[in-house]
């Protein structure tokens, strides 16, 4: 019974989560569609300004021919998407060497995001106190819908510039999704989801801390 209850919590979707929080507070989590070769893939990103989205570098590496951004709750490739101007992968991201360190990229929009997107500040410092919510458009039940996961804090890994979370519920498409931090009435963006690490200390997720990349994120 305990396991069943846990799954009901972590796979809570838009409608269920709105009972706890005002849903619009987290609509800066956006779906990103990437065309690479003949394949189409989905990832997640988060708006950090009205023209700038942050996502995972591994979503945009390789021979990318097209990138589209969606603001809708459920993904349908026939829906209207927003045009991008450019994207850039962090220069220190080297998947063959870095083991997903510096797994961060940014997308610059052609026009400002719609006014209904609620922009939240990036969390400052390495102290993490409060409730964590990770949003992603990973494939669940044969569809990509904005979904909330409630991971628990493990530690801040200063050397790798990530926050480690107890979170085993990532799906394909969740990469780049924001981890929001709520401390009382304050909401902020703590990190984005990257990947998992397996080792003698157990399984946990790696999530680049956005505050450690601020100069690069906002650099023209």
C-alpha positions in Angstrom: 0.0 0.0 0.0 2.8 2.4 0.8 4.3 2.0 -2.7 1.0 2.7 -4.4 0.5 5.9 -2.4 4.0 7.1 -3.3 3.3 6.7 -7.0 0.1 8.6 -6.7 2.0 11.5 -5.3 5.0 11.7 -7.6 2.9 11.2 -10.8 0.4 13.9 -9.9 -0.5 15.8 -13.0 -1.7 19.3 -13.7 -5.2 18.9 -12.4 -4.2 17.2 -9.2 -1.4 19.6 -8.4 -3.6 22.6 -8.7 -5.4 21.5 -5.5 -2.2 22.3 -3.6 -0.7 25.2 -5.6 -1.9 27.7 -8.0 -1.0 26.1 -11.3 0.0 29.3 -13.1 2.9 29.8 -10.7 4.8 27.1 -12.5 3.9 27.7 -16.1 7.4 28.8 -16.9 8.2 25.1 -17.4 7.9 24.7 -21.2 8.1 21.8 -23.6 10.9 21.9 -26.2 10.7 19.9 -29.4 14.1 19.0 -31.1 14.5 17.7 -34.6 17.8 15.8 -35.0 18.3 14.0 -38.3 15.1 12.3 -39.0 14.0 12.0 -35.4 11.9 14.3 -33.3 12.6 14.4 -29.5 11.1 16.3 -26.6 12.8 17.9 -23.6 11.7 20.4 -21.0 13.0 23.9 -20.3 12.3 26.9 -18.1 11.9 30.5 -18.9 14.3 32.7 -16.9 13.4 36.0 -18.7 10.8 37.0 -21.3 13.2 36.0 -24.1 15.4 33.4 -22.6 14.9 29.7 -21.8 17.3 27.3 -20.0 17.4 23.6 -20.7 19.8 20.7 -20.6 22.8 20.7 -23.0 22.3 17.1 -24.0 18.9 18.1 -25.4 20.6 20.3 -28.0 23.8 18.5 -28.8 24.5 16.8 -32.1 23.1 17.6 -35.6 20.0 19.6 -34.5 18.1 21.0 -37.5 15.0 22.5 -35.7 14.0 23.6 -32.3 10.4 24.5 -31.3 9.0 25.8 -27.9 5.5 25.1 -26.7 3.6 26.8 -23.8 0.7 24.3 -23.7 0.1 21.8 -20.9 -0.1 18.8 -23.3 2.2 18.3 -26.2 0.7 18.0 -29.7 3.2 18.7 -32.6 0.3 20.4 -34.5 -0.1 23.0 -31.8 1.2 26.5 -32.3 4.8 26.8 -31.2 7.0 29.9 -30.5 9.9 30.7 -32.8 13.5 30.8 -31.5 16.3 33.1 -32.6 19.2 30.9 -31.5 20.5 28.4 -28.9 23.8 27.8 -27.3 25.3 24.8 -25.4 27.6 25.6 -22.5 31.2 25.6 -23.7 32.4 23.3 -20.9 29.8 20.6 -21.6 31.7 17.6 -23.0 29.6 14.5 -22.6 32.5 12.1 -23.5 34.6 13.6 -20.7 32.5 15.5 -18.2 29.9 12.8 -17.4 27.1 15.4 -17.8 28.8 18.2 -15.9 27.8 21.6 -17.1 24.8 20.0 -18.7 23.1 23.3 -19.5 22.1 25.2 -22.6 20.1 28.3 -23.4 17.5 29.3 -26.0 17.0 32.8 -27.2 13.5 33.6 -28.4 12.7 35.7 -31.5 10.0 37.5 -29.6 9.0 37.9 -26.0 7.2 35.0 -24.3 3.4 35.5 -23.8 2.5 37.7 -20.9 0.7 34.8 -19.1 4.1 33.0 -18.4 5.0 33.7 -14.8 8.7 34.3 -14.5 10.3 33.3 -11.2 13.7 34.4 -9.8 16.7 32.1 -9.8 17.5 30.9 -6.3 20.6 32.5 -4.8 23.2 30.6 -2.7 23.7 27.0 -1.9 21.3 26.7 1.1 18.3 24.6 0.2 15.4 24.9 2.6 11.8 24.2 1.6 9.7 22.0 -0.7 11.0 20.9 -4.1 8.9 20.5 -7.2 10.3 19.1 -10.5 8.4 19.7 -13.7 8.8 17.8 -16.9 7.2 16.7 -20.1 8.5 13.2 -20.0 6.5 10.5 -21.8 3.9 8.9 -19.5 0.9 6.9 -20.5 1.8 7.4 -24.2 1.7 11.2 -24.0 3.9 14.1 -23.0 2.1 16.3 -20.5 3.4 18.7 -18.0 3.9 16.6 -14.8 5.1 17.4 -11.3 7.4 15.2 -9.3 8.2 15.9 -5.6 11.9 14.8 -5.0 13.7 15.2 -1.7 16.9 17.0 -1.1 20.1 15.0 -0.8 23.0 17.5 -0.9 24.5 20.4 -2.8 27.6 19.1 -4.7 29.6 22.3 -5.0 32.4 20.7 -7.1 30.1 19.6 -9.8 27.8 22.6 -9.5 24.7 20.5 -9.0 22.1 19.7 -6.4 21.6 16.0 -5.8 18.1 14.8 -5.3 16.4 11.6 -4.3 14.4 11.2 -7.5 14.0 8.0 -9.6 11.0 9.1 -11.6 12.5 10.8 -14.6 11.3 9.8 -18.0 12.5 10.6 -21.5 11.5 14.2 -22.1 12.0 15.4 -18.5 15.6 16.5 -19.2 16.0 20.3 -18.7 12.9 20.5 -16.5 13.0 23.0 -13.7 13.3 22.2 -10.0 11.4 24.9 -8.2 12.0 25.6 -4.5 9.2 26.9 -2.2 10.3 28.4 1.1 7.2 29.8 2.8 5.7 32.3 0.3 8.9 32.5 -1.7 9.1 30.6 -5.0 12.3 30.4 -7.1 14.1 28.2 -9.7 16.8 26.1 -8.0 18.1 23.9 -10.8 17.3 22.0 -14.0 17.1 18.2 -14.3 20.1 16.5 -16.1 20.6 12.8 -15.4 21.1 10.1 -12.8 24.3 9.0 -11.0 24.7 5.4 -9.8 27.4 4.4 -7.4 28.2 3.1 -3.9 26.2 5.9 -2.3 23.1 4.9 -4.2 21.0 6.3 -7.0 20.2 10.0 -7.2 19.7 12.7 -9.8 22.1 15.4 -10.9 20.6 18.8 -11.4 22.8 21.8 -12.5 22.4 24.8 -10.0 21.3 27.8 -12.1 22.9 30.4 -9.8 26.3 29.0 -10.6 25.8 29.7 -14.3 24.2 33.2 -14.0 27.0 35.1 -15.9 26.8 32.7 -18.8 23.0 32.4 -18.9 22.6 36.2 -19.3 25.7 36.7 -21.4 24.8 37.9 -24.9 
